[in-house]
Structures are given as structure tokens and as C-alpha cells.
């Protein structure tokens, strides 16, 4: 009797979700429907970033739509070795800069509701008032930061991108990105502590 090797059952690769990178390569190669899946995955975080950057929810929504339109328009510039998230935020900051140029407006104060999405909830009801006050101070401190400082902090702290990705977005070296983030965090801390010292109205 001859033993026959039993072939393993075929793996249904259709059940495996494609990575962001694979989806964007598909878009680049003409599978434009793949952009819809990228939109579903990334619209929320991108919108949150733009709300914090601009302080303007309607503008953030408009800019987010433009970012995805530009992804389609400039899909041929996406590189095989690129990080999709870094490329998306690179487009986003360009679109936001265009928005500020067109409107001749400085960014509004960061929306405090957006900050609460990333704040740690405290289980102790007695601390709620203090936490609320801290959030308000953080909101004010962020609003007083230069836009460039706010931008690098949002990328590094809120969206937890690597400094390699941030350096690509900001078009600077990794070392320069780290220095900018450190300087921005120090500026935020100084503003925050100065606000704490101000007498309550």
C-alpha cells in the first residue's frame, strides 16, 4: 500500500484583511474601490487629528475629505516602501496649511471635547472636578502653543507615530523631529504650569 501525502486544505486569503499598505498599493494600481476601505479605517483618527490641529470641526471635516481626494489624485506618488499612515498625515498637514493660507486664519483653540477622547478616565468621583479643571488647562495650554509645536505633539503623543514616520511627515531628520517634539512638550508644560499659577477669575 502506497502512502499518499495529504495536502493541507487551501487557505482562503480573502478572509485575511489587507494591510493599509497593500490597500494603497491596490489603489495605486487602479483598484480604486480599495480607497473606500482605507477611508473607513482612517477617517475617524484623521478627523480627530485635524480637529485638534484646527480647532474647527467643519473645517476639519472638509480637510479630511480633501485628504482622501488627494490620495486618489496623487496615488501614483505612493511608494512601495512607504508607511501609509505617515503618507496620510503628510498629505493632511499640506491640506491644513492650504486651508490656513486660503482663510488667512490662525488655528482656533483646540476643541476640549476632542481632548477628552484621549484623557484617562478616573474611577474616583471625588476627582472629577479636578480632572475637569486639568482638561480645561490642557486645552488652553494647547491653544496657546504655536501651530508647529501643536502639530508635532499631536503626531507623537496623541497618534503615537514613530519619530521615523514623523520625520517623513515634517520633512526633517529623525533627530530634528525628536528635538521639535521635546521642545514642544517643554513649551506645553511651561504654559500649563504658568496657567496653574494664574489666579482664578
N, C-alpha and C positions, 0 to 999 in steps of 0.2 A: 504494500500500500504506500502510495507516494503522499508525503505531507505537502499540503499546499499552504503557502503563506496567505494569511488573511489580511487583506488590505484594510487599513483604517478607514472608518466612514469619512466621507468628504466633509470638510468644514465649510459651513455656509458663511462666507466672508461678508455677505450682505447684512448679516446681523451685527457685525462689528461697526460701531460708528467711526466715520473717518475723522482723522485729526483736522484741526484748523488748517494746518499747513497743506494737507492733502486736498482739502476742500478748495483752498485758494489756488492751488496748482490746477485743479479741475476748472475753476472759473477762468483762469488764465488761458487754459487750453480750449475754451469755448463752451464749457458746461455751465452756462450762466445761472441755471437753477440752483447750483450749489451755493450761490451767494445768499439765497434765502435762509439756508441753514446757519450760515455764519451770522446773518442778521439776528436770527432767533437766539443764538448763543451769546452774542456780544452787544446787542443794542442796549440792554439794561446797564451793564457796567460802563459802557461808553457814555451813555446819557448821564449817569451819576458823576463821572469824571468832569463832563462839560458843565453840569450844574454847579459843581464846586468851583470850577475854574472861572465861570462867567457870572455866577450868582443870578442867572436869569433863565428860568425854566423854559419859556417859549423859545428863546434864542438857542438854548442847549438842544432842544428837540430839532430845531431847524438845522443846526450844525451837524447833529448826528446823522440826519438824512443826507446831508451833503457829503459826509464822510463815505457813506456807502455808495453814493453815486460816483464819487471819485475812485473808489475801489474798482468799480466796473470800468470807468473810463481809463484808468491807468493800470489795469490788470496786467498788462504786458511788462510792467516795470517790476513786478513781484519776482524776487529771486528764489532760486531753489534752496539756498542756504539761509534764507531769511526767517525771522520769527514773525508769525502773523500778528501777534499782539503788539509787538514793537512797531511794526509797519502801520498798524491801525492807529496807534497813538501818535505816530509821526504825522500821519495824514490829519488826525484830529487837531493837533496843535497848529498845523498850517491853516486849516479851515477856520479855527478860532481866531488866529491872527488876521485872516482876511475879514472876518466878521467885525473885529475891533477897528480895523482900518476903515471899513465901509461906514460904520456907525459913528466913528470918531469918539467912541465911548470907552471909558475905563471899565474894567470888570466891576460888577456890583459886589456887594458883600456876599460872602458865601452863605448859601441857604442853610439855616440851622437845622431844618428838618433832614437835610441830607447828611449832616454830621451825625445826627442821632442814629442813622442806619449803621454807622461804624463804631458807635460808642458801646462800651461794655455795660451791660445792664447790671445793676447792683441788686442783690436779693434782699437788702435791708431797707425797708420802707423809710426808716429814720434818716437815711442818707439821700433820699430822693431830691430834697430841696438843694442840698449841697451839690449833687451831681448836675442838677439843672443849672445852677449858677456857674459851675465849671464849664458846662457846654456853652453857655452864653459867652463866657470869657474867651473860650477857644474860638468860637465863631467870630467874635470881634477881633481877636488877635490875627486870625487867618485873613480877615478882610483888610487888615492894615498892612499885610505883607505885600511886597512887590509881586507883580503877576508872575515873573520868572521864578521867584522863590516859592510861590504857592504851587506853581506847576510841578517843580521837581519834587516837592513834598508829597503832592497828590500821587505822583507816579511811584515814588519809593515807599511811602507809608500806607496810603490807602489802597493802592492797587498792587503793591508788593512786587513790582517788576525788579529784575536784577539790574545791577549797575551797568552790565554789558548791554542790556536792552535799552536802558535809559540813555546811555551814551550815544546809541544809534539814533534815538528819537531826538535828542538835543543837538546831535551832530557835533559832539565833542569827545574827548578821550574818556576812558573809564575813570581815570584819576580825577579829571576835571569834574565829572558828574558826581563823584563822591565828595569832592570839595564843595561843590554847589549845594548838595543835599545837607552836608554838615553845617554850612554857613546859614542855610535857610532854617534849619532846625534851631540853631542858636538864636537867630533873629526872632523866630516864633516864640521861643522860650523867654527871651528878654521882654518882648512885647507883653506876653502873658503875665509875667511877674510884675511888670510895671502897672498893668491893669489891676492886678490884685491889690496893689498899694494905693490905688486911687480911692478917695472917699466915696462912699455910696451917695447917690443923688438924694 
